[in-house]
């Protein structure tokens, strides 16, 4: 009887040792803030079930590599990634971060194999995007209404520069009157074409002065009507004996149509650059208004919509 009881207890002990444990995989990363800058990002925990810390860690490391690969693929295919993974935590049932102290024979070799296997996978997202781009270009060419006479009329006012490092041979169209350098005041629109198809209409504003504003938003008064624009990110720099410059360069979409049309057709306009504590009112000159209109007209003449 005692032998039978001992055997049962031994079986229970062995079985309990082989039972799986639960871990929480928490991925850490960096993401762009909606107010500009970079924020720390901590994703919701994902449960990993494994019999040992080593197995759990390798599964967690594989998840992390997959996230890195996805971020890399998105960057290549779309030009941006919502979050850049930087590290991960693996929390056991006692609340310990296993990832901080894990070590076992062959860990580096196994991690190397996992990483290689994942990063050798092709970027299927980029292939899909490239295929869709080709279809979009063909659809654009077959359906777009291009005003060739208007294009010829307006092109002389623009510098059209091919990006020699871009595999898609993008061409940027910027008004000749636009500031050459960032340390100059200015406001203008510009855009790109890909195989003749216009896209990425942008508004750029540059502020050059003696004192910082740290611009957070811009209020426009256009023909006595008020508009407001909040840039996602404002850049800053300084030099030239204490002079400062601030600027933003933002893609325009449907939500900006009213502002762009108002600027392009304005009889008079000015902008209030609002910073953290101070503001500055700047006139928008008739030449700047004229060139914003030319940019929008050329964009539309090439078949662009916004």
Buried (B, 14 or more C-beta within 10 A) or exposed (E): EEEEEEEEEEEEEEEEEEEEBEBBBBBBBEEBEEEEEEEEBEBEEEEBEBEEBBBBBBBBBBBBBBBBBBBBBBBEBEEEBEBBBEEBBBBBEEEBBBBEEBEEEEBEEBBEEBBEEBEEEEBEBBEEBBEEBEEBBEEBEEEBEBBEEBBEBBBEBBBEEEEEEEEEEBBBBBBEBBBEEBBEBBBBBBBBBBBEBBBBBBBBBBBBBEEBBEBBBBBBBBEEEEBEBBBEEBBEEEEEEEEBBBBBBBEBEEEBEEBBBBBBBBEEBBBBBBBEEEBBEBEBBEEBBBBBBBBBBBBBBBBBEB
